[in-house]
Amino acid sequence: MTISRRQFVSASSLSVAALGLARLPVLGQAGGQAAAAQAPPVTKFEEIRRGVGYFTGTGGTIGYLVNNDGAIVIDSQFMPTAEICAAGLKERAPKGIELLVNTHHHGDHTSGNAAFRPIVKRILAHENCVAWQRKVAEQAAANPPAAGAPAPTTPVYADSTFGKIWQVNFGGETVQIRYFGPGHTSGDAVIFFEKANVVHAGDLLFRRVHPRVDSAAGASVVNWESILSKMVGDHGNDTAFIFGHGKDGVVLGKKADVTFFRNYLAAALDHVRAGIKAGQSKEEIAKAASLKGFEDVGQVNARIGLAGVLESAYDELAKK
């Protein structure tokens, strides 16, 4: 994968900015930042079915499978809650944790890899994901933190990669991991627990909140819509979907929620195409306060809103 210097610098900065994704609800409480620094993180394990569940803390949603063969984990959040999750899964899976999968390279999904590294046999990610992890780490090393700031955690990368598809039978459950091309980034993995009928797709799935489009890391709004259309077509109404982030902290959804998000992206693309046809500038197009039919879509982070989606869509469509 070839990465330009502009992509590299932009993606690195945005990955650092992702640290705020899960912190805003705490910072909004009385006491502000001081209270946030003292308050312990709120964490929770939620079972879905057939040993598949999810863990919420600070960062993107962690998914897991626990059965008689041990455990498989999807994503690792930030270190404090990753350590809580790792300890909880060790108790639930006496045979150990076989595999950690990173759905993509952003820090709120991979910073906790270090908590799992001593107890997991293998870490797996798409080849583009690992390339971006290394590039972001190189940029961070070249720009040391300011005096008094905490030193960054030594990054832990996947030691195994895949290209298009990877599959394993684990304790009677078939786990399929696939890559459908660029979406949220250029290295997003979709994990399907076949018998449990549960999908974890990292930040390819935002539940009723505006998504982050990491254009600098090869994202594509056009292909992202296509990926979601494929998800909708491949799965039924009984499929459970684990979202990377969700409105009001709700990260478990159904096919209808995936369809809603697909339609949101389609509406964003239609809005941008109409603006381009009318001769509007990117700035004019991105001024839209909302999309018709999607007025109640929320924000998972103050820095991530509709304008960023429309700007990214404009940059992509204007090239065609």
matplotlib code that plots the C-alpha trace (Angstrom):
import matplotlib.pyplot as plt

x = [0.0, 1.4, 0.8, 1.5, 3.1, -0.1, -2.1, 0.3, 0.4, -3.4, -4.2, -1.7, -3.3, -6.8, -5.9, -4.7, -7.9, -9.9, -8.9, -11.9, -14.5, -15.6, -14.6, -17.1, -20.1, -17.8, -16.4, -20.0, -20.7, -20.3, -16.7, -15.4, -12.0, -11.0, -13.9, -13.2, -9.6, -10.7, -13.8, -13.3, -14.3, -17.8, -17.4, -19.9, -19.9, -23.1, -24.0, -25.8, -26.0, -23.9, -20.9, -20.8, -21.0, -19.6, -17.7, -18.1, -15.7, -13.6, -13.2, -14.8, -16.9, -15.0, -16.6, -15.8, -16.5, -16.1, -16.6, -14.9, -11.9, -11.2, -11.8, -11.5, -11.6, -12.4, -10.7, -9.0, -10.1, -7.7, -5.4, -7.4, -10.5, -8.6, -7.0, -10.4, -11.7, -8.7, -9.0, -12.7, -12.2, -9.4, -12.0, -14.6, -12.2, -9.9, -8.4, -7.0, -7.5, -6.6, -6.9, -7.3, -8.6, -8.2, -11.0, -8.9, -5.9, -7.5, -6.3, -9.6, -9.7, -6.0, -4.3, -5.3, -3.4, -0.7, -3.0, -3.9, -0.4, 0.9, -2.2, -3.3, -1.7, -2.1, -3.2, -4.8, -5.7, -6.0, -2.7, -3.6, -4.5, -1.0, 0.6, -1.4, -0.6, 3.1, 2.9, 1.0, 3.6, 6.5, 4.9, 4.3, 8.0, 9.1, 7.1, 7.8, 5.1, 5.4, 7.2, 5.1, 2.8, 2.5, 4.7, 2.8, 2.2, 4.5, 2.3, 1.6, 0.8, -0.9, 1.6, -0.7, -2.4, -5.0, -5.9, -9.5, -10.8, -9.7, -11.8, -11.5, -13.6, -13.3, -15.1, -17.8, -18.3, -17.3, -15.6, -15.2, -13.3, -13.5, -12.3, -14.6, -12.4, -12.2, -14.9, -14.2, -10.5, -8.7, -8.2, -11.6, -12.4, -15.9, -16.2, -19.1, -19.8, -21.8, -23.7, -24.4, -25.4, -23.6, -21.6, -18.9, -17.7, -15.8, -16.3, -17.9, -21.0, -22.0, -25.4, -27.5, -24.5, -22.4, -19.5, -15.9, -14.6, -10.8, -10.1, -6.4, -6.3, -8.0, -11.6, -14.4, -17.9, -19.0, -17.7, -18.8, -22.4, -21.8, -20.3, -23.4, -25.7, -23.9, -24.3, -28.0, -28.4, -26.3, -28.0, -31.5, -33.6, -32.4, -28.8, -27.3, -24.8, -22.2, -21.6, -18.3, -20.1, -23.7, -26.1, -26.7, -24.1, -26.4, -24.0, -26.1, -28.4, -30.4, -30.5, -32.9, -30.1, -27.6, -30.1, -30.7, -26.9, -26.6, -29.5, -27.8, -24.6, -26.7, -28.5, -25.2, -23.8, -27.0, -26.8, -23.2, -23.9, -26.8, -24.6, -21.9, -24.4, -25.7, -22.2, -21.9, -18.5, -17.5, -18.0, -21.6, -22.4, -21.0, -23.1, -26.1, -27.4, -28.9, -30.1, -33.8, -35.0, -31.9, -32.4, -32.1, -28.7, -26.4, -22.7, -20.4, -17.8, -17.9, -15.4, -17.3, -20.4, -22.2, -19.9, -17.0, -19.0, -20.1, -16.6, -15.1, -17.8, -17.2, -13.5, -14.2, -16.9, -15.3, -12.4, -14.8]
y = [0.0, 3.4, 6.2, 9.9, 12.2, 14.2, 11.1, 10.0, 13.2, 13.7, 10.2, 10.4, 13.5, 12.1, 8.9, 11.0, 13.0, 9.8, 9.6, 11.8, 9.5, 7.9, 10.6, 13.4, 11.9, 11.9, 15.3, 16.7, 15.8, 18.2, 18.7, 18.6, 17.3, 17.0, 14.7, 12.7, 12.1, 10.7, 8.8, 5.1, 4.1, 2.6, -0.9, -3.6, -7.1, -8.0, -11.5, -11.8, -15.6, -18.8, -17.3, -14.1, -10.8, -7.3, -5.1, -1.4, 1.0, 3.8, 3.5, 1.4, -1.6, -4.8, -8.0, -11.5, -15.2, -17.5, -21.3, -24.6, -23.8, -20.4, -16.9, -14.7, -10.9, -8.2, -4.8, -3.6, 0.1, 2.1, 0.6, 1.2, -0.5, -3.0, -4.3, -4.7, -6.5, -8.8, -9.8, -10.5, -12.7, -14.6, -15.5, -16.5, -18.5, -20.7, -22.2, -18.8, -16.2, -17.6, -14.5, -10.7, -9.1, -5.4, -4.2, -1.1, 1.0, 3.8, 4.2, 3.8, 0.3, -0.7, 1.2, -1.7, -4.3, -4.1, -5.3, -8.4, -9.2, -11.2, -13.4, -13.8, -16.2, -14.2, -10.7, -10.5, -7.5, -6.6, -5.8, -2.2, -1.8, -2.9, -0.5, 2.4, 1.4, 1.5, 4.8, 6.5, 5.2, 6.5, 9.9, 9.9, 8.9, 11.8, 14.3, 13.7, 14.8, 18.2, 18.5, 17.1, 15.2, 11.4, 9.3, 7.5, 3.8, 1.6, 0.3, -3.3, -4.4, -7.5, -10.3, -11.9, -10.3, -11.3, -9.9, -10.7, -13.5, -15.4, -18.2, -20.5, -23.1, -22.4, -24.5, -25.4, -21.7, -20.6, -17.2, -15.5, -12.3, -10.4, -7.2, -5.4, -2.6, 1.0, 2.4, 4.0, 3.5, 1.5, -1.5, -2.3, -5.9, -7.4, -10.3, -12.8, -15.4, -17.7, -20.0, -17.2, -15.0, -11.9, -9.4, -7.1, -4.5, -2.0, 1.6, 0.5, 0.7, 3.9, 3.5, 6.7, 9.1, 10.9, 8.8, 9.7, 9.4, 9.0, 10.1, 10.5, 6.8, 5.8, 6.0, 5.9, 7.1, 5.6, 2.1, 2.4, 2.7, -0.4, -2.4, -1.6, -2.6, -5.9, -6.4, -5.7, -8.2, -10.9, -11.0, -11.4, -9.6, -12.0, -11.1, -9.0, -6.3, -4.9, -1.2, 0.5, 3.5, 4.4, 7.1, 7.2, 4.4, 1.8, -0.3, -3.4, -3.2, -5.0, -5.1, -2.0, 0.0, -1.0, -0.1, 3.3, 4.0, 2.9, 5.2, 8.0, 7.7, 7.4, 10.7, 12.4, 11.3, 12.5, 15.9, 16.3, 15.2, 17.7, 20.5, 19.8, 19.7, 23.1, 24.5, 24.9, 24.9, 22.4, 24.9, 25.7, 22.0, 21.3, 24.0, 21.7, 21.4, 18.0, 15.6, 15.1, 12.1, 12.0, 15.1, 13.2, 11.7, 12.5, 13.1, 10.7, 13.4, 17.2, 17.1, 14.6, 15.8, 16.0, 18.6, 16.2, 13.5, 16.0, 17.4, 13.9, 12.9, 16.1, 15.4, 11.9, 12.8, 15.9, 13.8, 11.8]
z = [0.0, -1.0, 1.4, 0.5, 3.1, 3.3, 4.0, 6.6, 8.5, 8.4, 9.4, 12.3, 13.6, 13.2, 15.0, 18.0, 17.8, 18.1, 21.8, 22.6, 21.2, 24.4, 26.9, 26.2, 28.2, 31.3, 30.6, 30.4, 34.0, 36.9, 37.7, 34.1, 33.5, 37.1, 37.8, 34.6, 35.7, 39.1, 38.0, 37.2, 33.7, 33.3, 31.8, 31.0, 29.5, 27.6, 26.3, 23.0, 22.3, 21.8, 23.7, 21.6, 23.4, 23.6, 26.1, 26.5, 28.2, 26.7, 23.0, 20.2, 21.2, 22.0, 20.7, 22.0, 21.6, 24.6, 24.4, 25.4, 23.2, 24.9, 23.6, 20.5, 21.0, 18.5, 19.1, 22.3, 23.1, 25.3, 27.9, 31.2, 30.0, 27.9, 31.1, 32.7, 29.6, 29.4, 33.1, 32.7, 29.7, 31.4, 34.1, 31.5, 29.3, 31.4, 28.3, 27.3, 24.6, 21.2, 19.0, 19.1, 15.9, 15.1, 12.9, 11.8, 13.0, 15.0, 18.6, 20.2, 18.8, 19.1, 21.9, 24.3, 22.3, 24.9, 27.6, 25.6, 24.1, 27.1, 27.2, 23.6, 21.2, 18.0, 16.9, 13.4, 11.2, 7.6, 5.9, 5.4, 9.0, 10.1, 7.6, 9.0, 12.6, 11.8, 10.0, 12.8, 15.3, 13.2, 13.1, 16.9, 17.5, 15.2, 17.3, 21.0, 23.5, 25.1, 28.4, 31.2, 28.9, 29.4, 27.2, 24.5, 25.0, 23.0, 20.1, 19.7, 16.2, 14.7, 14.1, 11.4, 8.5, 5.8, 2.4, 1.5, 3.7, 6.8, 8.5, 11.4, 13.2, 16.9, 19.5, 17.0, 15.9, 12.4, 12.5, 9.2, 8.7, 5.4, 3.7, 1.3, 0.3, 1.6, 3.9, 7.2, 6.4, 3.8, 6.2, 7.8, 8.7, 9.1, 11.5, 11.2, 13.9, 11.7, 14.1, 16.6, 13.7, 15.0, 13.0, 14.4, 11.9, 14.0, 12.7, 9.5, 11.7, 13.5, 15.1, 14.5, 15.0, 12.4, 11.3, 11.0, 7.4, 7.6, 4.0, 4.8, 5.5, 2.3, 3.3, 0.6, 1.3, -2.0, -1.3, 2.3, 1.1, -1.1, 1.9, 4.0, 1.1, 1.0, 4.7, 4.4, 1.6, 3.2, 6.6, 7.9, 10.5, 13.2, 12.7, 15.6, 14.7, 17.0, 16.2, 16.8, 18.3, 19.0, 20.0, 23.8, 24.1, 22.4, 20.2, 19.6, 16.6, 14.0, 10.2, 10.3, 12.0, 9.3, 6.7, 8.4, 8.3, 4.7, 3.7, 5.7, 3.6, 0.4, 1.4, 2.1, -1.4, -3.1, -1.3, -2.4, -6.0, -6.2, -4.9, -7.4, -10.2, -9.0, -9.0, -5.3, -3.5, -0.9, 1.8, 0.6, 0.4, 3.9, 5.5, 5.6, 9.2, 8.6, 5.9, 5.3, 7.2, 9.4, 11.5, 14.8, 14.0, 17.0, 17.5, 19.2, 19.5, 19.2, 16.4, 14.3, 12.5, 9.2, 7.8, 7.8, 6.0, 3.3, 2.9, 2.5, 0.0, -2.0, -2.2, -3.4, -5.9, -7.3, -8.6, -10.8]

ax = plt.figure().add_subplot(projection="3d")
ax.plot(x, y, z, "-o")
ax.set_aspect("equal")
plt.show()
